[in-house]
Amino acid sequence: MFDNDEKVCYTIYVVTLKHYSVKRYSVKCYSITERGIIMKEISKLMNYRSDVRVVDATLRDGGLVNDFRFTDEFVRDLYLSNLKAGVDYMEFGYRADKEMFKVEDFGSCKFCDDEYIRSIVGENHTDLKIAIMADVGRCNYKQDIAERENSPVDLIRVATYIHQIPTAVDMIEDAKKKGYEVSCNIMAISNAQESDMKVALDILGQSPVDVFYIVDSFGSLYPEQIARIADLYLEVASKYGKKVGIHAHNNQQLAFANTIEAVGDGVDWLDATYSSMGRGAGNCAMELLLGFLKNPKYNVYPVFQFIEKHMDKLREEGAVWGYDLQYLLTGLFNQHPRTAIQFTKEKRKDVSEFYKEIISQE
């Protein structure tokens, strides 16, 4: 029998929920209770790390729900709410190429012109930093991203699939030369082979990127898998002096669980959105994350005020997001949610038929 507070390092066997297989893990800094329950050292969750950064992705990921048609009042109030809540970065949206996307088909946050951002934040003499996302292949970054000294933007978030890493590195180098902080979101990581992941991370580690992100695009990963992926990312990050972030989706209602798992594992940069607003099933909820984090700099009350004023109104206007069975199915089968999004748009209710459609793609 172990004492309640005894820490041990040993080997355990865990049944993975996704594939019902037994896998072997080495576990560090775990405690054993008298009932034999294994749990992460409680001090990791009760204390806080001052290097944790919270990124609000409401306008960017949430904009995928309503074609980025947010009012200036909504965006300005969100900016003020983030200031009061102590959020570290506010992502305003994409810097999309206007040659590829028709301006009239989207709201301002699809393109995030510097002039538009300034109309909301002025010169932003605050502790809240401004971010935008640049998608590989969808951003004319050499032309449309100005020198940092001429822009209100602080952070460029490069989004890439694993096979696009060379182009992502060119975008990272371009943004760094212009004076920006730079992160890289490797999307759809649940579809990547571990060997490919290691190669991609090593390439990124040698680039001037500041942070690389675990991105569970399909909402298919479980906390135990996040822990293993985080260990891999953190090993490379430690080697090259980088930080690691997480961006989770809520298809299996695990976005919050996966995010706090990552925090306990040492991941520092955490994405969240107000009321979980985001593509399909949405993301980790800002109100949950700030309620969990123990750093006194964060204040969840302004988030509740904003949600009360704006989020129900968005839903009443027709914006649809959040957990539902169709999104659960694409998450369970590790598929892109586009079919579930179409199911939702068509207002279908025949989930059992959709299930058969999903498994036919396996």
N, C-alpha and C positions, 0 to 999 in steps of 0.2 A: 504494500500500500504506500502511495506517495503522499507527502504532505501537500496541502492545497496549493502552496506557493512555490513548490519545487519546479525549477525549470530544467528541462532535459533536451538533449539533442539525440535523436534516434531515428530509426526508419519505421514508417507506418505504411499500411496498405489502404488505399482509398478507392471506393467504387465510383467511377465517373458516371454522372447522371446521363450524359448525352449518348454514350455508346454502350453503357452497361458492361463496361470492361474493368478489370482490376489493374490498377497502375501503381507503381512503386515510387514514392517520393522521399527525399531527405527533408526533414523539417527542422527548422531552427527556432529557438525562442518560443516554445509552446509550453503551456502549463497543463498538468493533469489534475483533475479534480478527483475526489474520492469516488465518484460515480464513473470514473473512467472517460469522461467527456473531454475531448481535445478542443482547446480554444486558443485563439491568438492572445498573446500577452496583453492583459487589459490596459496596461500603462500606455501602450501604443495608441489606443483609442481614446483614453481619458485625457491625455496630454495633447499638446499641439506642436507642430513644427513651424517655425517662423518663415520657412522658405516655401510653404504651400501658397499657390496662386490660384484664385478662382476666376474663371473666364465665363462671361455671360454670352451665350451663343443664340439668344432668343431671336434676334433680327435675322441672323443668317440661316440657321436651321429651321426656325419658325417661319421664315419667309418662303420656304419651299411649300408651305401649306396654302398660302394666300397670294402667291406670285409677288411677294414683297410689298403688298399694298398696305403699308402702315401710314397712318396720318402723322404729320409733324408733331402733333400733340402727344401721340403715343410714344414716338421715338424720344422726344424731349423728356417726357415723364420717366421713361425707362432709364435714360441717362442720369437723371436726378436721383432716381431710386437706387441705382447702382452706386452712386456717390455716397448716399446716406448709409447704404448697406455694407460699405467697405469692400465691394467687389474690386478686383485688381485690374481686369481687362474687360472691355465691352467690344464685342465683335459687331461691326455695323452691317456686315453683309459681304457680298462678293465684289470683286473688281472684275466683272465680266466684260468680255470683248464686245463692243457695240457693233462690230462688223458681223458677229455671229448671232447676236440676239437683238431682236427689235426692241428699241427703247419703249415704244408705246405699249408693249405687251406686259411690262413689269413696272413695279414701283421702284423708287430711288435706291433701295438697299440692294438691288440686283447689281448695280454698277458702282455705288459708293464713291461718286466723284468727291474729290477733296472739297470742292465748293459746297456740296451738299452737307458733308460732315461739319464743316465750319458753320453752316447755318444753324446747326443744332448745338455745337459745343463751343463756338468761338475759337479762341486759341487754347482752350482747355488747360488752364493753369491749375490743375488739380492732380491728385494722386491716382486718379482713374486713367488708365492708358487705353488708347483706341487701337483696335485691330481690324483688319480686313482679311478675307480669304481669297487666294488666287489659285484657281484650279489649273492643273497641268492641261494644256491644250485648249483652254477656254478663256485665257487671259493674255492680252498683248502686253506682257509685263515690261518689256524693254521700253515701250512707248507710253503706256498708261500708268505706270508707277513712277512718280516723280522722285527727285532727291528728297531725303528725309527732312532736310532743313526747310523745304518748301511745302511740307505736308503736315496735316494734323494727325496723321497716322503714326503710331509707334511700332506696331507689330504686324508683319506680313505672315499669314498662315498659309503655307503652300500645301495644297491637297493633291495627293497622288495615289495611283494604284502601284502595286509593287513592281510591275513591269515598266513603269514610267520613271523609275528612279533617276536615270541619267538626265532627263529633262528637268526633273525636280531639283537636282543639284545645280543646274545652270540657273534656275530661278532663284534658288537660295543664294548663290554667289552674287547674282545681280542685285538682290535686295540688300545683302550685306554691304556691298560696295557703295550702295546709296545711303547707308547709315541706319538701317532698320534692325530691330530685333527680328529674328526669324524662327518660326517653328515649322515642322513638317508633319502633316497628318497622313499616315499610311492607311488608306481606306481598305475596307473589306478584309481585315487581317485574318478573319476566321476561315477564309478561303486559301490562305497562303501556306505553302509548305515551310516547315521549320528551317530547312536548309536555305531556302530562298530568303526567309526572314533574316537569317544571320548575315547573309551576304549583303542584303539591302541596308541593314543597320550598320554594318561595318563601313559601307560606302558613305552613308550619312554621317557617321562618326568622324570621318576624315574631311567632311565639308565644314563650312563655318556656321552651320545651323546651331541654334541655341537649345532647342527642345525637339524631341520627336515623340509622336503620339501613338498610343494604342487606340485604334478606332474599330469598335465593334459595330460596323455599319449595318449589319443584318439583325442585331440584337439576339445573336445565337449563342453567345458564350456564357459559361457559368463561372461563378467566383473562383472555383478551383483552377479553371483554365486561365482566368485573368491572372491569378497568382503565378502560374508557370510562365506566362508570356511576360509579365512584369519583371520576373527574375531575369529573363533573357534580355529585355530592353535595358534594365538597370545595370547589368553586367557590362554591356557595351557603353552605356552612358558613363559609367565610372571610369572606363578605360580612356575615354576621349574628353571627359570633363563636360558632359551634356546633362540636361534635365529630361525627365520623362513625364508625359501627360496622358490623360485618358479621356476619350469621348465615347460615351455609351448610349445605346438605343434600348428602348423599353419594350421590345416585342414580347418578351417573356416576364415582364415586370421585374427585371433584374438590373435596370440601369443604375439605380441608387445602390443596390447591394454590390454591384461590380465596382462602382466608384469608391465606396468605402473600403472594399477589399484592397483596391489599388493603393489607397492612402496608407493602410496598414502595412503594405508591402514596400512602401518608400516612394511611391509616385507622387510628384509635387504639383503638377498642373492639372486642374480639374475643371472640365467643362460642365455647364449646367444651363438650363433654360427655365424661365418663369412658367409655372404650371405645366412643366414638361413639354412646352410647345416645340414641336419639331416634326420633321418628315415622318409620315406614317404613325407609328406608335409613340413617337416623341423621344425625349431624352431624360437624363437625370434631372429631377426637379430642383430648381434653385432653393426653394423653401425647405426642402428636405436636407439639402447639402449644408446650407448655412445653419440650419437647426442642429446639425450633427457636429460641425466643426467647433472646436473649443476655443479657438483664438478670439479674444475679446474684441479684436478689430472688426469682426463681422457682426452684423445686426440684422436679424431676419424680419423685424417689424416693417421696415419700408417695403419689403417684398410683398408682404400681405396687403399693404395699402395699395400697391400698384395692381396686384391681382384683382382686388375688390373693385377697383375703378375700371380696369381695362379688359381683363381676360374673358369674363363672361360676355361682355359686349362683342368681342371678336367671334365667339362661338355663335352668338345670336345673328351675326352678320354672315354666317355660313362657313367660317373656318372650321375644319374638322381634323382633329388629331387625337392621339391617345390609344391606349391598349384596347384591342378588340380581337376577336377570334381569328380573323383573317391575318392579322399581323402576327399573332401567336404562331400560326401555321408556317408562315415564311421564316420566322425565327427558328422554330423547331427543326425545319429542314434546311436551314442555313442557305436560304435563297434571298435574292434581292427583293425588297418589298414592292416593286413596281406592280406586280400582279394583284397584291392586296390593296394597293392604292387605287387601282382601276376598279376592283371589286367594290371599294367604298364609294368611288365616284358614281358608279352605276346603281348605287343604293340596293345592291343585292343582299339577300338574307339567307340564301341557300348555302350555308357554310359547309354542310356535308358534301355537297357537290363540288365546292371549291377545294375541299380536302382531296377529293379524287383527282382534280386537275393538278394539284400540287404534287401529289405522289407520282403522277404520270411523267413528271419532269425529272424524277430522280434517275 
